[in-house]
């Protein structure tokens, strides 16, 4: 059931049922979808699609609003709904498989997706939704809720504020909700995946009042066994997006609901210290215990308004809320010997989240002394309250084997109870607030763009005892993070950019004892937020049909721990240096390209960081033969070099390469109707591989890559 909490009720619009993801379109098939209505209530609307339709020409750059890639001093790629639908993506993680700087992992010992950007994590609940943090489902976001996925690579504390979950030092991910385009959408989709999982979805959109008002509704359902033996899932969702626009006022609003249930899903695997990384077990058979599960239910919504006071001043106001309920039974094995024998225990928890967030801002445009200025100011607040209860089975655990898993009786809880499962108490409260200002100055007939600014951030975090409700810890600190960025347009086709920007996460509080039980000399000391410094230089190219970028960057973040004198302090630094190449667009009338290479060197006190491959590469090609209108073939190769699962660099995870193939055919059906048939085969060679390592700072979780997966679907536009 959808939450009736008044925090979200003001966002609830009249929801009507419909069926699947965004309207279809192909440049050589049917007219392309042009969404003129703005998701962020801006006057310009969404950045246009680039040639080929897989990425956009720009995207949201935090406080600075939507910017063209060629005008932005930052590195951003916006993946479109066309790409999402054509690849039959089911989640944000599936979309990000196309990005050479991103890999998908698991975090927190559960099934939560984590996105590693430039070797550093973005937790799924640290993604933003239409520019606001904390509103999206915490563990998994279905692709049907998405118009675009915008990936900003690099530190971004000034642009977006510090992510409340404490991640995002390597980048930011913003999800753009759907809007009604300038024509009606009536689309139904059915699909099936090998293993038996079925899929039903749909999409309806209308514009009213001479186009000033729009409404879009999406609904989807997935249910059944996956292609991993013993694993099943259920997904139910719907969302409604509405917008209104007049000469001076623009308003948008969204409300969404997602319920996601997993049964016996592949768990994270930890390798005991001193052991080499074992051979990957069979990907098509779950090693999870049959009594493990994860249930998550999320209701969320936003409202955003923008008003032009005059030709030079525009103001905006945005707010949002989320209510979430989670329950899970987990058992993540630790491999203890070379034969793949494991030790595991049961961990059960319930969690209830309540999020409220808001932002207000003003943008001024004026000329002074021959210089064109765009000054942006913003104030934002965020509040998260989490209620939690958990318990463990005996810490002696139970034995099993990753190569020959067997079901064991569900162990009894009681080893370390915290809280009441039927009535969990408040255990965590996080509050952030910030003020920011930036000025983008245009010189030389707008060929030279200089952006400077700063954001002052306050971070407060309070912990409470899950059994008594008493406060156990409190953190309250602040920091100011500056930014400087420059773009010089060498020509209409080439832009050179550079930036200095910082990342920001909550600092630690010194523990009372070391891991060995010795007292810490400065126990209880509260540290200022940790700051990551980044410098980046790059060149962007826009040839009209093919575009791309080359960038180099360096970031440095502090590492804190207990030193030789049993004092908690900064014990070193981690430096990430990298080179990124990206290419996209129409290489010819029939061939579309999307891909790139990311080369990363990490130095964490003389060693490579956990979960940071030195090389990642993606090559995607789409061929639409001129002889058969509506037919397209797709191929994508993904390469990830070796990486380490431990800080000492003794556990090396092998490299892997994966090949994916797809085909689609669009045919007219009746009067002004179209049927799109799609088939996709991921991991064509059925390779067993460790897809990722890490996912949570200091942890070396391993995740098994998906087996060969066949997905077929049919979408009818009527």
N, C-alpha and C positions, 0 to 999 in steps of 0.2 A: 504493500500500500504506500502511496505517496504521503510523505510527512505533511501533517496539518499545522506544523509549527508556524507561528506568525512571522518568523524571520524570512520564510520563503513564500508565504501566502500572497504577499503583495506582488510577487513576480508571476504568479500563476495566471496565465492567459487562457483563453478558451482553446483547449486542446482537442483536436479531432484526429481520428485515426487515419493512417495512410500507410503506404508501403514503399522503400529503399533509398539508397544513397543517391547523391546528387544527379541531376539531369545529365543525360548522356550527350556526347557531342564528339565529332571528329571533323577536322577541317576538310577531309575529302569524302565525308560520309553524310553528315547532316549538319545543319547550322550550329555553330559553337554556342555554348552557354555563356552569356554575358551577364554577370550579376552586377547590375548598376547600383542596387541598394547596398548601403554600407553596413557591414557588421559592426564597425566601431563608431557608427553615427557620424562619420566624417563627411565633409562635402565632396571629397574626391572619390569615395567608395573604395572598393578593392583595387589593388594594383592589377593592371591587365595581365592576362596570360602571355607568356613568351611563345614564340614560334614552336610548334609541336604540342603546346598545351600542358606539358607535364610540370612546369614550374612557372612562377609569376615573375614579372619584371621588378618586383619590390615587395615590401612587407612592412609590418609594424616594427619600429625601432624604439620601443619603450616610450619614454617621455616625449621623444621627438616626433611621434606619430608615424603614419605611413610614409615611407620614403622610397624613391626609385633606387635600385641597386647602384646605378651609376652616380648618384648624388650622395650616397651614404658612406661615411668613413668606417663602416663596420661590415662584417662578413655575414651575409644572411642569404638563405635559400628558403623559398616558400613553395611547398609541394601542393599541387592543386587537387581538387575533387576528381578531375578527369583521370589523373594518375591513380588515385585511390580506388576508383571504380574499375578502371581497366585492369589493374593488378589484383582485383578482388581482395584487397587488404581487409583484414578483420580488426586490426588494432593500430594504435599509434606506432607500436614497435614494428609492425609490418611496413608501414610507410617509411620509417627511418632506415630500413634496410637498404634504401636507395642512396643514402648519404655516406660518402667515404670517410667522414670524420666521426661517425657515430656507430656504436655497436650497442646491442640490447643485452642486458644482464638481469639478474634477480638480486633483490636486496632484502635485508631485515629477516632472513631466514624463512620467508613465506613466499607467496607467488607474485609479489609485487614487481612490476616491471621497473627497471632502472635503465637510464640511457647514459652511456659513457661517451662524452663529447670531449675530444682532445685529451682522452685518458682520465677525465674527471667525471664523477657521477652527477646526474640530474635525477632526483627521485621523482616518481610519477606525480606525487602530490605537490611538487614544486614547479610543475608546469603552470602556465598562466592560461586563462580562458578569456579571450577578448581583452587581454591586457591586465587581468586581475588574478592574483595568486590564490591557490588553495580551494578553488571551487569545483574542480573536476574530481571524478571518482578516484579514490586514493591508490588503488592497486592496478587498475586496468581501464583503459578507455577504448570503447568500440569505435571503429572507423565511421560507422553510419552517422555519428554525431558531428562529423567534421566537414567543413568546407575546405579548409587549408590547414596544413601543419607548417609553421614557420620556425626554422632553426637558425638561431643567431649563435655563431661560434665565437667563443671567447668570453672573458670576464665582462660583467654587465651590471655591477651594483649601482652605478649611476643611472643607467637607462631604466631599470626595472625595480630597483630597490633590492635589498637582501632577500633571498628566498627564505620563507619562514621555516622550512624544514632543514635548513643548513647545508644545502647543496647548491649546484649551479655555478661553481667557480670556473668551469670550462665552457659554459654556454648557457643558453636559455631556449626553451621551447614554448611557443605560443600557439594555441589552438583557436582557429577562427570558426565561429558557428555559421550555420547555413542561413541564407536569406532567400526570399522570393526573387527570382529574376524578373526580367521585363516581359515574360510570357508565362502561360500556365504550364505546370508540371503535373502529369499524372503518370506515375511509373510504379510498376510492380516487378519484383524480382524473386525468383525461386532458385535454390541451389542445393548442392549436395557435395560432401567431401568423403573421400574414401575412409572407411571406418564406419560410416553411416550417419554422420552428423548432417542434419537438414537445416536449411536456411530459408526464411521468408522475410521479405522486407518491402518497404514501399516509401514513396515520397510524393507529396502533394504540395503545390504552391499556387497562390493566386495573388493578383494585385487588384486593389479596389480604389474607388474615388479618383479616377483618372490617373492611376498609377502612384498616388501619394502614399498609399497604405499597402503593406504587403504582409502575407501570412504564409508560413511554411511549416509543414509537419512531417515528421519522420517516425517510423515505427519499424522494429526489427525483432526477429526471434531466431535464435540458434538453439538446437537441442539434439543430444544424442552422443553416441560414442565417437571419440576421435580416432585418428589413425594410429594412435598409440594404444596397444592392447591393455585393457584394464582401466583406461582413463575415459572420463566423460565430462561434459560441461553443459550448462544451460545459460543462455543470455537473453534477457528481455529488456527492451529499451523503447522509449519514445522521447521526442523533443519537439518543441514548438519555438519558432523564431518569428518575431513580428517587428515591423519597422514602419515609421512614419517620417515623411519629409515634406517640408514647405520651403519657402524662400530663405528663411533664416533659422528654422528649427529642424533638428533631426533627432529622432528617438528610436532606439532599438531595445528589444527585450527578448530574453530567452528563459525557458524553463525546460529542464530535462530530468529524466529518471532512468536509471540503469540498475538492473539486478544481475549479478554474475555469480554463478555457482560452479565450483570445480570439485570433482570427485577423483581421488587417487591420482592426481597429477604428478608428473615427474618432479621430484624434489630437488633442491640444491644439494650438492655433495661437497663435503669438506675432506681434504686429504690430511691425515695426521702428519705432524712435523717429522722431518727426516725421511719421508717416503717420496719416491719418484712419482710423477703423475702416471696413473695407471691407464691402460687401454680403455677407450670409451666403451661402455656397455651398449647393448643393442638399443637403438633409439626407438624402435617400434614396439617396445614392451616396457610398461611402466614398472619401475622398481619401488614405487610407493606402496605403502600399506593400504589395504582396501578401506580402512576406517579413517583415513585422512581426508580432509575436505577443507574448502574455503568458501564461505558465503559472504557476499558483500552487496549492500543495497545503498544507493546514493540518490538523493534528490537535490537538485541544484538550480540556481537561476541567477540572472543578471539583468540590470537595467542600465542603459547608458544614454545620455542626452548631450547634445552639442548645440550651442546657440551663437549665432553671429550678431554681436552687439552693433557692429558697423563693419565697414570694409577692412578694418585693421585689427579688430579685437574679436576673438572667439573664445568662448568658455565651454568647459565640459564638466560633467558630473557623472559618476558611475558608482554602482553598488552591487553587491552580490552576497549570496548566502549558500551554504551547503549543510545538509544533515545526512549523516552516514551511520550505518550499522554494520558491523562485521562480526563474524564468528568463525573460528577455525580450529582445526585439529591437525597438527603438523608433526612430522617425524623425519628429520633430515639426517641422513646417515653420515658418519665419519669413517672413511676407509682407514683401517688400522694395520694392514699388511699387504704384501705384494700380490696375494691371491684374491684381493678384492673383498675380503671379509670386513664387516662393518660393525660399528656400535651405534645404537640409536636410542633415543628416548621419546616419549610423547610430550608435546607442548600444546596446551589448549588455551585459547584466549577469546575474550569478547571485547569489542571496542565500539564506542559511540563518539562521533566527532560532530562538533557544531562550529561552523565557520561563519564569520561576518567580515566583510571587507568593503572599503569605499575609497574613492579617489576623486579629487576635484582639481581643476587646472584652468589656466588662462594662457592664451597664445596671442602675442602682439607682433604685428608686421609693420615696419616703418623704415624710412630712409633717414640716415643721419650722416652728414659730411660725405655724401656720395657713396655710402656703404648701405646695402640693404640688410636689415636685421630681421631675424625671426626669433623672438624671445619666448621661451616656454617655461612656465612655472607650474608646479604641482605639489599637492599635499595628499598623503595617503595614510590609511590606517588598516590594520589587520588584527583579527583576534581569532584564536583557535582554542577551544576547550575540548579536551579528550577525557573520556571516562574509560577505564580499563580494568579488567580482571583477568588473571591468568593463573596457571598451575602447571606443574611438571609431574611426570611419573618418576620412579626411582632413578637416581643419577647413576646407578650401576648399569642401567640400560639393558638392551637386548641385542643379540647377535643376528646378523644376516649376511648376504653377499650380493654385490651389485651385478654379478654375472649369472647368478642363480637365485633370484629373490624368491622368498617364500612368505606366505602370510602368517603372521603371529597374532595371538589374541590381543585385543586392545588393552594395554597396560593401565592399571589403576592410577589415578591422580593422587595428589596429597603430599608430594615431596617438598614443594615450596609454594603453597597457596598464597595468592594475593588478591583480595577483593572478593566480592560476591558476584557470581556469574549472572544471577537474576536481577541484580541491582548494582551495577558497577558505580563506584564513586569517581569523582573528579580526581585525576592523577596528574594532569599536565595542562598548563595554560601558557600559551605563547601570544605575546602582543608585540607588534612592531608599528612604528610610525615614522614618517619621513617627510622632509621638505626638500625640494629640488628646484634648480633654476638652470637654464641653459640659453645660450645665445649662438645662433648660427648666422654668421656674417658672410655675405656674398660680395666678392670683388671681381674686377676684370670681366664685366658683363656676365657675372655668375659662372665664370669658368673656375674660379678659386673659391672654395667654401671652407670656412673655418668655424668649428664648433668648440666652445668652451663652456664648462659648467661645473656644478658640484651638487651633491646630495648629502644631507645630514640625516642619519638613520639612528633611531632608538630601538633597541632590542631588549625585551623583557621576557623571561621564562621562569615559571614557578612550578615546582614539583610538589606533589602531595602523596601521603601514605595511602595506598589502595585499601587498607583495612580500616583505618581510623579517620581518614580525611584530613589529618593534620599536615600542615605545610612542612616539607622536609628540606627544600632548597629554594633559593631565589637568585635570579640573575637579572641585572639591570645595568646596561652599559650603552654607550653611543659611539659613533664614529662618523667622520666626514670623508667622502670619497669623491675625488675630482675626476674630470674627463677633459681630454683635448683630442680633437680629431680634425683632419684636414683632407680635402679632396681637391685635386687639380685635374681638370679635363684637358688632356693633351689634344684631343680632337673629339668629334661626336662619337667615335668608336672606342676611345681609350680614356680611362680614368685611373689616376694614381691616388692611393689613399694611405693614410697612416693614422694610428691612434695610440694614445696612452689612456688606459682605463684600469679600474681596480675591481676585484671581487671581494665580497664581505660575507663572513659567517660568524655565528655566535662563538665567543671565546669559551674556554673551559673553566671549570672550577677545580682547584687542586684536590685530589682524593685524600682520604685520611691515611691510607696505607698503600704500600707497593703491592705488586702481585705476589710477592713472597711473604707479605704480612708485616713488613717493617713500617714504622711510622714515617709519613712524609713530612719534611721539615716545614713546609709552608702550606699545610693542610687548610682547605677552606678559602684560599686566595682566589679571587675572581679576576679573570683576565679580560682585557679589552677584546672587542671583536677582532678576529683574525683577518688580515687584509692580504689579498693576492694582487700583485702588480703585473700588468701585462703591457707589452709593446708589440704592435703589429704593423706591417708594411705590406702593401699589395698593389696589384694592377688588375683592373676589370676591363673586359672587352665585350662590346655589343655590336655584332656585325649585322643586326637586323634579323637574320635567320639562325645564326649560331652565336652563343655567348659563352662567357666563362670568366674565370679568375685564377690568379696565382697569388698566394700570400705566404709570408713568413711571419712567425710570431715567437715570442718568448714570454713565459709567465713564471712567477716565483711565488711560492706560498710557504709560510713557516710550518714547521713540524714541532709539536710540543710533546713532551713526555717526561719521565723521571730520570734525572741525570745520576752520575756516580755518587753524588752527595745526598741522594734521596730527596732532591728538591725538584718539584714540578716546574719546568721552565721550557723555553725554546731550546730544543736539542739539535736542530738542524733546519734545512730547507729542502724543498722539492722544486726543481726547475724543470719545466716542460718547454722544449723547443721544437718547432715543427715547420713543415712545408706542406701546403695544401694546394691542389689543383682541382678545378671543377670545370666541366663542360656540359652544355645542354643546347637543345634546339633542333632545327631541321638541317641536317647535313646535306640533304637533297630533297626533291619533291616527294620522295617515297621513304626516306630514312630519317628517323628521329633518334637522337643520342642523349644520354643522361649518364653521367658518371664522373669519376675522378680518382685521385690518389691522395692519401694522407700519410706523410712521413713524420714520425714522432720520436723524439729522443727525450727520455725522462731521467733525471738524476735525483734520487732520493737518498742523500747522504752517501753517494758513491755507488748506489745500486739502482736498477730499474724499478719503477713504481709497479705495484700490483695492478694487473688488468690493463696494461698500457702497451699494446702491440706496437712495434716500430713501424710497420707498414700495413695500411688498409687500402684496398682498391675495389672499386665498383665500376663495372662496364655494363651499361644497358643500351640495347639497340631495338628499335621497332621498325619493321619494314611493311609498308603498305603497297603491294604490287599494283601498278597502274592498270594492269589487265583485268583485275577483279575489284570493282568498286565495293568498299565496305569491308574488305578482308585485311587483316593485319596480323603479323607474326611478331612475337616478342622474345627476347632472350636477355638474361642478366647473369653475369658472373660476379661473385663476391669472394674476395680474398682477404684473409686476416693472417698476419704473420704470428710467430710464436710470442707468448707472453708469460709472465710469471704469476704464480698463485700465492707466493709468499714474499715477505719483505726481504728475506735473506737471499733471494734469487736461487734457491736450490730446487724449486719445483717449477719446471718449465712446461707449459702447456703447448702442444704442437700446433703448427700452423694448419690452416684449412682453407679449402676452396670449394665453393658451391655453385652449381649451375641450375638456373631456373628457366623454364620455357613457357610461353603462352601463345594463345591464338584467340582471335575474336572475329566475328562476322556480323555485320549489321545489314539487315534486309528490310525493305519496306513491307508493311502488312496493312492492307486496306488503305483507306483514305487518311493521309497525314499521320500514319502510325509507323512504328519501327520496332523490330525485335532484334535485340542484341544477344548473341550467343557467345559465351566465353568459356574457355578451358585453360587451366594453368597447372603445370607440373613443377613443383618446387623440389629442390634437391634431387635432380634427375638421376644421378648415379647412386642414390640412396646411401650416401656416405655417413658413417658414424663419426661424430666429432664433438669435441668440447667447444661449445659456441662462445663461451665467455668465461672470464675469471674475475673475481671481485664483485663489485656492485654495492659494497658498503665499505667505507674507509677502514683499512686494516684487516679486512676479511678476504679470504681467498675462495669464496663460493664458486663452484663449478656448475655450469648448466649444460645439459645434453642438447645438442642441436636437434631440430625436428627431422623425422624421417622423410622419405619421399612422400609427397603430399599432392594428391590430385583434387582439384576443385573445379567444378563446372557450375555454370549458372546461366539463366536466361532472364533478360530484362525486357519488359514490354512497356513502351511508351504509347499511351492511348489518349 
